[in-house]
């Protein structure tokens, strides 16, 4: 008899709200790369003659070759802290803050559980040490509460269309040279680019030092032609998501209603009809955040067209987290004195996906 493993797909998509407000107003498109995963700078991009809407854009999207100053990739490491993950029989989402009365916790940790997803590695740390008991039932909703400080560590290679090394510019660079690898450093940015001089905000978010990003000394990646040098710096870049609105908003935009996010263009995941809503929450993981300083958590609520079912024959429960679009690589290109400077302005932290699998008593063999 064939193995019977049921599964449902959560497009746990920061993509939906980040795409509305990201550093470059992107559409979360994957970067155009070669077979080794190196981002390819177009010929016009290398020459600094690839403008669009008034700005220079050295990248292209993988899907349609559209020009871009930002594109997405899978980070080497993606670190996030979960406080709550639950299956729900009724909708937990409210504009004024979640209601978890119908939810059964998969995990609930007031101190938070930090996990690191490593590219290419299966990762089940989230449920390590959890005594999971799920009542028999049908669950159309999943709710999660995560920290709004998201972290990525990444080395990215860049090449020209002919395969030659690219000449990228990073923090500290002052002259043209082959620099084909750019890597993250330990800086903190915000999703909107605001708050770099707001000391009360920095104190409220853990005494962080929020920086601006862009060209010159504001470039927030470092670049080298020596991969060993890049590998020697294992720092995580941090991005704080503090609301769902636009740069310069005076008030926190703290909720997003349900919308269809079933297919975000992730070649690995397509599940039409999945919907997502979200809140910005305070540290109690339930109260709506009304200021940028109190916005410390992200509440995410997923609605499924085909609910997950737990029966008396369910003997296994597994969560797999994927980050195919998890890093946003942002450039800022200048041409001065005939020198093209493709600055690596920053990295943003974008969507991840969760694949939840249940295993029945009659199933045999490994997870798949």
N, C-alpha and C positions, 0 to 999 in steps of 0.2 A: 504494500500500500504506500502511496506517496506520502511524504512528510506533509503534515498540515500545520502551517504556521500562519496565523492571521496577523495582520499588521495594519496600522493606519499611519498616515503621514501628517505631521504638524508643520505647516510652513510658519515657523515661529519667527515671523518676518519683521525684524527691525527694518527690513527693506521698505516696507510700506510707508512707515512714517519718516524714516531717514531720507528716503528719496524725495520727499516733499521739502526738506529743509537742509539738505546736505551742503557741504562746503562749496561744491560746484554745481549744485542743483542737478545731480546726475540721475540717470535712470537705472543704476546698478547693473550696467553692462560689463561683461567680462572683457579684459584686455585682449587685444590681438597678440598672440604669442607664437614662437616657433616650437618645434617638437620637444625642446628642452625646457620649455616654460619661460623663456626669456621674452620680455615685452619687446615688440618690434616697433621702432620709431620709423615712420614713413619717410620717404625721401624728402618730401616737402617739410615734414616735421623737423628733420635734421637741418634743413636749410633755413628754418625759421620763417617759412612762407606759407604756412597752413593756418590761415586765420578763420575764425568763425564768430560772428556776432561781436566783432571788435576786439577779440582776444586771440592769442596764438595758442594752438592746440596741437601738440606733437604726437598724440596717441590716436589709435583707431579702435573701434569696438570690434569684437570677434564676430558678432552675428551679421553685421551689415556693412562693416568697414567705415562707418560714420566717424568723422573726426571728433576728437575729444581732448580735454585737458585733465580728465579723470577717468579711470576705469577700475574695475574690480578684479580681485584675484583671491586665491585661497591662501591665507597666511600660514606661515610655518607653525606658529603657536597662537592660540586664542584662549584667553583666560577670562573667566566670568564667575561671579558669585551668585549662587541660587539661595533664596530664602524659603521659597515655597513652590511646590509643584503638586497639582491636585487634579483629579477627575471629578466632574460635576454633572449632576442630573438636571439641574436648572441653570439658566444663564447667570453667571456671577457678575457680569459687567453692568456698571451704572456710571453715568457721567459724573456723579458726585462721589464715586468711590465704590470699590467692589463689595459684593455681599457673598460670602463663602458658605452660607448656611447649608447648601445642598452638596457641598464638595467633600470628597474623601481624599485626605492627604496621601500623596505618594512620598513626599518628604516635607518637613516643616522644621526649619532650624533658625531660631531667632538670631543666632550668631552668624549665620550664613555658612555655606559650604562652597569653597572656591575649587573650581576644577580647571584644568588646562587641557584643551583639545589639541593634540599634535597631529599635523598633517600626515595622512597615510596610516595612522595608528588607530585601532579600535579603542574606544575609551568608555568605560562604564563606571568611572569613579563616583558619579553623582549618587548612585544607590549603594555604594560600599557601606556596609555596616547598618543598612536600613532593614528593619523587620517589617516587611511589606505585607499588609493584610488588606485586600480589596474586596468589599462585599460583592456578591453576585448582583449584576445589574447592567443596565445600558447607560452609557455616559456620552452624551452628545457634545460635551464641552471639556476643555482643558484650561486650567488657569496656572499661571506662573508669576512669581515675583522675583525679580533679579536686581542686583545692584546696578546703579546707573553709571558706574565707572567700569568701562570695558577696556580690555588690554590686548594688544597684539605684539608679537615679535616676528620679524620678517626680514629676509634678505631677498632683494629682487634684482635679477639680471636684466640688462637692456642691451639690445643690439640694433644695428642698422639693417635695412632690407637686404643688403648683400652679405650679411653675417658678420661684418666688422664690428669691433667694440664701439659702443656708444660713448659719447662725451657728456656725461651727466654732471650736474652741479649740485653739491650739497652744502650743508653748514660748514663754514670754514674755508671753502674753496675760493681762490682768488685768480686763477689762471686756467686756460683751457688745457685739457689733458684727457687721455683715455680713462674713463671711470665708468666701468660697465656694471658695477654692483653698488646698490644703495641699500642702506639698512636702517632699522629703527633705532632710536636712542630714547632714553628715559625722560620724555617730556609729557606734559599734560596739556591737552587742548580741549575745547568745547565744541559741540556739534555746530553751533552758530558762529564760532570764532569770537564770541564776546567774553567779557569778564577778566581780561588779562591784567587790568589795573584795579580790580574790585577786591580789596583786601577782606571785606566782610564775607564775600562769596568764597574766596579761597580758604578762609578760616572755617566756614561752615561745611566745606567739602573735604575736611581732613587736613587743613593747613597745607594745601597743595600750592604749587606755583604755576598758575595758568599762563601759557605763552601764546603769542600771536604766531601766525604762520604765513609764509609767502616766499619772497626772494631774498637773496643775500644772507645776512645773519639770521633772518627769520625762516630760512629753509630748515625744516625739522627732521630731515634724514641726513645721514652722512654717506658719502660716495667714495669708492676706491676702485682700482683695477686689480686689487689683490683680494680674492675671496677669503683667504685665511684671515686677513685683517677684519673683514666683515663678520666672520664667524667668531672672532674673539670678543665681540660686543654683543652680549646676550640680553640687552635691556628691552623691556616692554614699553611701547608707547601707549599712553592712556588717553581715552576720549570720554568726556563727561556728557551725557545726554540729560539735559535739564528741562526741556519742554519740547512740544511738537509744532512750534510755530516758526516764525521767520526772524531773521536777524533784526535786532532793534525793538522787538515787541516789548512793551512796557509791562505786560502781565503774562503770567504763565499760561500757555495753551496746554491744559493738563488732561485732555481726553481726546480720543479718536473713536468715532462710531464704527460699527462693523462694516467692513467692505470686503469684497471678494479678493483674496490674495492667493487663490489656489494654484496659480501658475505664475511664478516670478521670473520665468526665463532661465531657471537653473536646470541645466541639462540633465541633472540627476533626479530632480523631483518635479512632478507635474500631477496635481490633484485638483481638478476643477471643482469649484463650489465651496472650498474651504474659505472661511471668513475670519477676520481678526479685528479685535478692538483693543484699546490700550488706555491706561491711566498713568499719570505721574503721581507717585505716592510719597508719603513721609516715611520715617524710619520705623514706624509701627507696622508697616507693610499693608495697611488698610486705609488710612486717612488720606484724602486727596491733598496733593501739594498745591498751595496757593501762592508760594513765592519761589523764586529761583534758589534761594538758600535752603529751603526745606524740601526741595525736589531731590530725593535720595534713592528712590526705587522706581522701577518700571513694572507696572502690572500689565500682563498680556493675557488675553482671553481668546481662545480658539473655538470656533463653531464648526462642527463636522457634518457634512451631508450624510455620511455613513458612520454612525456612532461606534465607539469601541464597546465591545461586549465582554464582560467577565462572567464566566460560567463555573459550575462545579468542576469542570474538566480543565480549567485554566491552571497550569502548574508553573508557568514561567512568565516573567515580565522584564523587559529589557528596553533601555533607552540608548539610542545611538544619536550622537550630535555631529552634524556636518557643517562645514564652514566654507562651502564652495564660493560664496560671494563675500566672505567675512572681512576682507580688507579693501578699503577704498584708497587708491594710490593717486594723489593729487599733485599736479605739476603747475608751475608758473613760469612761462617762457618769456625771455627778453632777448632783443637783438640790439647790441650797442657797439659802435665802432667796427662793424662787420663780424663781431663775435656773437654766436648764438649760444645763449645760456638757458639750458633746460633745467630749471631748479626743481628739486624734489621738495615741494612745499610742506607736505605733511602726509600722514596716513590717518584715515578715519576708520572707525570700526562699524561694519555694516552687518548684514543679516547672518543668522545661522539657522539651520533646520534641525528639527528633532524627528527622528523615526522611532516610534514606539512599537515594539513587537510583543505579542503574547504567544505563549506556547501551550498547546493543549496536551492532555494526558496521553492521547493516542499518537502524538508526534514523536518521531525518533530522529536522531542525528543532530548535527550541529545547527546553530542558529544560521539563518540566511536572510 
